[in-house]
Amino acid sequence: MYYAREPGKINHMRYDTLAQMLTLGNIRAGNKMIVMETCAGLVLGAMMERMGGFGSIIQLYPGGGPVRAATACFGFPKSFLSGLYEFPLNKVDSLLQGTFSAEMLSSEPKDSALVEERNGTLEEKQASEQENEDSMAEAPESNHPEDQETVETISQDAEHMGPKERGSKKDYIQEKQRRQEEQRKRHLEAAALLSERNADGLIVASRFHPTPLLLSLLDFVAPSRPFVVYCQYKEPLLECYTKLRERGGVINLRLSETWLRNYQVLPDRSHPKLLMSGGGGYLLSGFTVAMDNLKADTSLKSNASTLESHETEEPAAKKRKCLESNS
């Protein structure tokens, strides 16, 4: 339905491409998956349906919160949501560097709640002062007793409605603080799962450039695990392919595009339809492997120098034979 009506919301991902992502990513029950997608929660919902409520999914989201409009359309029970975690994308670098702490999550929401509470009290004071000024300004102008009675009733209503409004705002702030506290707990649980760095797979399908996302998120995936990256265009995936080959730590890299054609099946009139989809996006898939010390070195110059030294240096057995012949 999304692809037929609003393909822009799911980055023009076709349904057969989504099926290929689930197959190449080895999505199954009991897995611990990482997903970063901006497809309105469609990829997340497909993964949850394939896993059947068993295992855990960590969703990385940009901005203020995850978008799960399409996930809600699946109608999952509450048991499916127990294994779903979310983590902000802007905290991934601190988690990789080891500088992430609970204060980074707990400081911002509390401050915002206090600011909102202070703003609410200030707004109430300003509103009450404004009402008093208006009533004082209207009182001298009204010479008739009817006008004075209306002014008095309005001021009395404002006095009666003030505490109710303040109580409702306090309830709203308390409810918001409770939700933020639950969200912080879920973020800390997701950070603990990511810190183990033993995820069973990685799925990336976003509108952002895939190269920096994939290079940073691959550190959370265990060796010999699959990863799949979706992009509507192939040029960003070609750049990502080149960077992965230079970095190492991956094998079986493959850039593919699925081809879909609909057929009309009728008695004596079966043939492919004249109109077909022009493209459903591109997929970059592969497997992670453990990197040795030589490839883990970030400086390419030191790698080249060590390789040259290994090539020029003669083996010990050959040196021994040369010394014996000279003697």
N, C-alpha and C positions, 0 to 999 in steps of 0.2 A: 504494500500500500504506500509506504514511504517512497519507494523508488518510482512508482507510477505517478504519484501526485506531487510530492515535494522532495525530489532527489537531492536538492541542495542541503537539506538538513542532515543528510547522512553521507555527505561528501561524494554523492553520485556512486555509492557502492551498490553493485548489483547483487541479487540474491545468490547467484552461483558463486560470486566472489566471496561472499560471506561464508558459504558452505566450504569453500576451499580453505579459508582462514581457520575454521574450526578443525578441519582435517589435518592441515599442516601443523597447527599448533598443538595437536594431540590433546584436545580438550576432553577430559573424562572425569568421572567421579573420583573424589579423593585427592585431586591435584591442588597445588598451591600456586595460583596464577596471578600474574601482574598484568593489568590492562590500563592503557592510556588511550582514551578515545574521545572524540568530539562528534559523535554520530547520534546525539540525543539519547544515548543509552541503548541503542539497538544491538551493538556488539556485546555489551555487558549482559543484556537480557538473553541473547543467544548462548553465551557461555554459561549463564546460570541454568538455563534449560538443559543444556547438554550435561552439566555436572549433577543435576538432580538434587541439589541441596546438600551434597557431600563435598567436603573440601573447603577451601577458602579462596576468596578473590579480593585482591587489593587494587582498588581503582585510584589512579592518580588523576587529579583534576586541576585545571587552571582556573584562576579567578576565585570568587568567594565560595563556591560550592559546586558539587557535581550536578550535571543535568541528566535526569533520568525519566524524561517524558515517555520515551518508547519502552523503557523497562516496566513502567507502571501498567502498560497495556497488556503485559503477559499475564497478569493476575497471579503472581507467585504468592504462596502462603508465607506466614511470618517465619516459619522454620528455614526458608531459603535465605532470608535476610540476616540470619544470625552469623553466617560465614562471610558476609559482605563487609569490607572495610574500605575506608577512603582516606586519602592522604594528600595534602596540598603539594602541587608540583614545585612551588617555589622553596620548599623545605628539603628537596631531595639532595641538593648540593651540600647542605650542612650535615645531612645524614651520612653522606659518603665521606665527608671530611672528619666525621666523628665529633663535631661541635654541636650536634643537635641535643636539646634538652627540653624538659617539660615546661620551663619558664618561657620558651619561645612561643608556645601555644597558649599558655595560661595568662600571659601579660596582656595581650591585645584585646581579647573579648571582655575581660573584666574592666579594663580602662574604657572601652567603648560603652559598656553598660553603665558605668559611673557617669560618663559624659552624658549619656542619654537621660539618666535620672536627674542629673543637675540641670540639663536643658529643659526637662519636663517641669521641674520646680520653678525654674526661671520663667518659663512660658506661663505657668499658672500665676505667678506673682505679677508678671507684666499684664496678663489678661485681667486679673482682679483690679490692678491699678488703673488700667485703661477703662474698665467698667465704672470704677468710682469717679474718675475724671469726667466721663461722659454723663454720669448721673448728676454730678455737681454742676456741670455746664448746662444741663437741661433744666435743672431745678429753678434758677432765677428766671429763665425765659418763660416757664409755664406759670402763668398767673391764675389759671383756672384750677379749681379743686379736682376736676376729673383727671387733668394731666398729672397732678401731684400723686393721685392714687395709682395711676398706671406706672409712674416712675417707682413708687414704693413697692408695688407688686413685682416689677421686673428685678429690682435689687434683691427682694426677698427670694425670688426664684434662683437668682444667681448664687446667693448664699447657700441655699439648699442643695444646688447641683454641684457646688464646688467640691465637697468631700467625696461625692460619688465618683466624679471624674478623677480625683486624685487616687482613690482606691482602685479604680480600673487600670490606671496607668501603672500603679505599683504592682498589681497582679500581672500585668503584661510584662513588666521588667523582670519580675521574679520567674515567670514562665520562660522568658528568653534566657535568663541566666541558667536555669535548669537545663535547657536544651544545649546551651553552650558547654556546660559541664559534661553532659553526655557525649557531645561531639569531641571534646578534648580527650575523654577516656578512649573513645574509638580511635582517635588519631594516635594516641600513645600505643595502643594495641597494634595498630598498623605499622608504626615505627619499629616496634619490637619484632614483628614478623619480617619486615624488610631487612632489619639488621642481621638476621640470621643468614641472609644471602644464599638461600637454598631453594629459591622458587623453581617450580617445575616447568615454567614457560612464560613467555612474554608476548603480548599482543599490542601492537601500536597501530591506531587508525585515527589520525587527527589531521586537522587543517594546518598544523605547524610543520616546519621542516623536520624530516625524520632523522637527520644525521645527529644533531646534538642530543635528541631524546634517546635514540638507541644506544649511543656510545656511553651515556651515563647510566641508563637503566640495565644494561647488560651485566653490570657489576653485581646486581642483586640476583642473578640467575645462576643456578648450579651448573656444573659442567655436564655435557652430554644431554642438554635440554634444548627443545626447539624454540625458535622465535619467528614471528611473522610481522611484517610491516606492510601496511596498506597505504597507497597514495593514488590520487586520481591521475597524476602525471608520472611519467617514467624518469624524467630528468633528475628530480630529487633523489629517486631511488638509485640511479646510476652513480651519483655522487656518494651516496651512502654505501653502495657496494665497494667503491674504490677506497673509501676511508676504512671500511672493515678489513679489506685485504691488507692495507698498510698496517693496521693495528694488530691483526692476528687474533687468535683466540676463538676463531669460528671456522667451521668447515661446511662443505656442501651448500655454498651460497648459490641461490638460484633466483633469478628475476623472471617472473612469468606473468602472462596475461591470459585470462580465460576467454574463450570464444563461445558465444551462445547464439544459436539460431532456432527459432520456433518452427515447428512443422504442422501442417494441416493434415490430419488423418481422417479420411473419409473413403467410403467404397469407391474404388477406381479414380479417386481424386486426391491421393496422398502426395504431397509435394512440399518442399520448404517454402515458407512464406516469403513474399517479396521484400517486406520491410523487416529489418532486424536491428538489434541494438548495436550502436557504433563502438561502444567500449564500456567496460564495467570497472575500470581501474586496474592497477598493477600491484603485484605482491612480491616482496623480497623475503625469502625464507632461508633458514639455515639452522645449524646446531652449534651450541657453545662447546668449547673444549678447554681443558686446563692449560694455561699459558706457562711455559717454562721460563727460567730466569733470563734467558737471552732475549726472548721476545717481550718480556715484561718491562725491559729497560726502555724508558721513554726517549732517550737520546739516540737518534739513528746513527749519528757519527761514531759514537762509542761502539755501536753494534758493528759498523763497517770496519773499524779498526781491529776489533777482536777477531772478526772473520779473517781479515788479512793476516793477522799474526798466526792464526791457526793454520792458514794455508801455507805460509812461508816457512814455518817451523817444521823441521824434519822429525819423523818419528824416532823414538828411542832405539828401536831395533836397527834401523838403518844407520844411526850414528855408531852403534856398536860394531856393525860390520865394517864401516869405513875405518874405524880405529884399528881393528884387527888386521885389515889389509895393509895399512900404513906401517904397522909394527913388523 
